[in-house]
Amino acid sequence: MKFNYTTLLLLVLCFISSHNVLANEEDLVLKDQQGELFELSKIVGNKPVYLKFWATWCKPCMQQMPHFQHAYEQYGDTIDTIAINIDLNDGPAAVAAVKNRFNLTMPIMTDDTGKVAQHYQFIGTPFHVLLDKTGKVIFQGHEADKALDNTLRLLSHDGVVEKTRLLDEANKQAAIALNIPEQGLKAVLFTATWCDWYLADTRPKMAKNCVAAQQQMNTFAKQGVDSEARISQLWTDQAAVTEYKAKFNVSHPLTIDYGNDLFINNKISKVPTLLVYKDGKIINRITDFTNSVNLQNTP
């Protein structure tokens, strides 16, 4: 059974935490459509801020775009608003197409390092983050619903909201470190449990590439190559991993990259991506699995 968006939200959302996140704890930098860098510290702490994380292939994101544009038109003067593309399996042309399709007029930027999404405890697109005028995060969520609208309305009046609605960190798990041997070969696949079926309609070539990558990993495992996969935490829990393993008959280790630390550290902006290590160093980075990869004769 496919792991759907609604089911995942029920698993990962719990708006009961009172934990505070401050945007200015570190330098958080985005890139605008002209390629210029933009520091969030320039706007955080001056007036309320609305950050919406999205992807061009995300169906719920597209469904919410009219609501997002309407919110910007209604509150753009009192709330700084930024559309943040997560830069995963995306590109400038696709982003520009969405901008034109929905006549978006708010600033559109890219989180090309993934550090902004990580800072705001990003789990899956679409993801809404609201900060009050002091820089305190007071809302995190995925739905364009009444709760979001009410919080935007309150922020537009006074710039602060007494009651916060944040994701619960009680069940937050730590990522497992990647063990790279000092001698010999190792293949590490960075992928997602949903990329083979969720992208089948909107990005069929990407979906087929995801299938081919996992089949390649299965071949490595049969050949005795030291292999493992790290799964993006986007839209994923352990049940999805179990389902993925069964679907593809995976025998090698398969682990969720909680916090997306490894994705960020290895600059993974596309799934699937295969990193090939030799003697502790990366010797190859592969994103196209149209042709099979042979590691047995690697010098």
C-alpha positions, 0 to 999 in steps of 0.5 A: 500500500502506498504511503500517502500524504494524509497518513504521514501528516497524522503520524508526524504532526502534533501541535502541542509543543511550546518549544521556541526556535529563534531564526537568528541563532545562526546565519541562515542564507537563501538564494534569490532567483537572480542567484544573489544571497539573502540573509534571513537576519535582515528581516527577522526581528523587525516584523512578522515573517511567513516562510513557506517551504515547497517543491515544484513536484509537490502536489499539495504545494500546487493546490495551496499556491492560490491560498499562498498568493492570496495571503501575500496580497492580504498581509504582504504589507504587515508580514514579510513573506518568502516562498522557499523552494527546497531545491530537491529534484528541482531547478530554476526553470521549474520554479519560474514555471510555477511562478508564472502559472500561479502569478506569484508576486511574493519573493521566491528563494531557494534553500540550496544548502538545506540549512534553513529547512533543517533549522526550522525542523522541516519534515515535508512539503508544504511546510509553513513557518510563522515568526512573530516580530521578535523573531520567535517561531510561533507556528509550524504546519503543513495545511493551508487551513483555518489555524494558519489563517487565524495566526496570520490575521493575529500577526498582522494586527499586533505582530505577536501571538500568545499561543504557539502551535509547533511540531512536537520534538518529543519523538525527534530521533537522532541520525545514525553516523555514516561509517566509511571504511578507510580501505576498500569500496563502499556505495552509499545511495541517497534516495527517498521511499516515495520517489518511485511512485509519488513522482510517477505522474509529475516526473516519470523519468525521475521515478524510473531513475529511483527504481533503477538506482535501487535495483543497482544497489541490490546488484551491488549487495549480491556482488558483495559490495559494501552498500547501504542507503540513506533515506531523506526524512521528507514524508517518511517514517519507519513504516514507509522504510519497511514497506520500501524494503519489502517492495524492492527486496532490499537486503542492504542497510537502509536508514532514515537520515533524521535531520537530513544532516548527511544530505546537507553535508554531502550536498545532495540536491537530487534523489537518487544520488550514489556516492562511491567511496574508495579508501575513505574518499569519494571517487564518484557521484552518480545521479543517472542510472540509465546504464548499470554501474560496475564497481567490480573493476574499480581501480 
